[in-house]
Amino acid sequence: METTHLRRGSRPARTGALATAATAVVGLALTGVGASGIAFDIVGGIMAAIAAVTGQSGVVDLGFDLPMAAARAAALAVGTTLLVTAVRRRRRARGACARCGRSEGPNGAHAEGPGDAQAEGPGDASRTSPAGGGRETWQARGSWQARGSWQRLSVRAGYLTVLLAAGYGALKVQWGLGGTVGLADPRAFGDVRLWTPGLGDTGVLALIGMALGLGFARTWRPPLRMPRWMPLTAAFVGSVMLVPVGVLGTGLRVAVALGLANPSLEGVSPWVFDVIYPWFLAWGLAMGTAAVGYHHRTRGVCRACGRGRPAFVRHAHGEGAAAREGAATTTL
C-alpha cells in the first residue's frame, strides 16, 4: 500500500503554518486588548464592593464600568484560547503531543519536558545526565543542563515574587495604618483606615502573591490536595494584571522624564511612581516564570500520550529504600 507524503515546504504545510501564525497574531492582539485594563477592572470592582459595604470612598477613584470590564474579560478569554490553539497546532505540526508538547527522542524514547526528570531536584541535573560520547549524547547532556538551569531560574523567580509582593503590600499597609512614607503631602489620603478601599484590599492581593510565589518555589504537594489549575490560574490572572500596568506605567514615567506628560500625582511622591511601575513589571514576569516552572515540575504523566513521569508518588509505610529510589518526586 503506497502512502503519499507531503514534501517539506509544500502548499498544505505552508497554509497550515500561515493559519497557525494568523491564529497566534489574533490571539496576541485580543489578549493585549483584554489585558490592557483588566487590572483596573479587577481592583476597581473590589474597591467598589468594599465601598458599598463600608460606605467609605477609596484613596483613588478608579471607577468601574461593567460593560467595558466584561468586554475586556471576553477579549482576554478568547485571545488566550486562540493562543493555546496556535500552540497545539504547532506541536502537532512537529509531531509532538498537542496536549503536553512532549515528543519522541532520537532513538524512539520519550523525550521529556523541562521538569519531567527532576527526581532529585534541579541541582542534580549534571549528576544524572547521560554519559557516553557522540552527538546525540552531547545534545542530551545539554538538554539536561538546560532543564536544571531553567528549574533553578523558576525557583528563584518564586522567591523573587515573594519579596516583590511583600514590598508592595508593606507600602499599602503602612498607608492604611497612617504612615506617610512615599507621600509628598502627609494629608494626601485624608482620614484613611486599613479597610479603606485601595489599601487593605491590595495588601490582601499582595499576600496572595506571596503565597503563590512561595508555593511555586517550594512546589505544593499533598496533603494540601490543591488542584494545579487553582494556583496556575491565579498566577495567570496576576501576571496579566501586573505586566501591562508595569509596561504602560513605565512608559508613562519615561514620558514624564522627557517632559511629554504631566500627570496628577494625588499627593504621592514622584519616586513612588518611578519605582512601583517597574516593580509591577518585574513582579508579573517573576510570577509568570515561577508558575511555568511549577507547571513543568508537576504536570506528571500526560493523559493524552502517556509520556512523562509521575509528579508525585505516595509511599506506603512498608516500602523500603529500594522502592523510594525510583520514585519521581518534585520537592525542591
Secondary structure, 3 states (H helix, E strand, C coil): CCCCCCCCCCHHHHHHHHHHHHHHHHHHHHHHHHHHHHHHHHHHHHHHHHHHHHCCCCCCCCCCCHHHHHHHHHHHHHHHHHHHHHHHHHHHHCCCCCCCCCCECCCCCECCCCCCCCCCCHHHCCCCCCCCCCHHHHHHHHHHHHHHHHHHHHHHHHHHHHHHHHHHHHHHHHHHCCCCCCECCCCCCCCCCCCCCCCHHHHHHHHHHHHHHHHHHHCCCCCCCCCCHHHHHHHHHHHHHHHHHHHHHHHHHHHHHCCCCCCCCCCECHHHHHHHHHHHHHHHHHHHHHHHHHHHHHCCCCCCCCCCCCCCCCCCCCCCHHHHHCCCCCCC
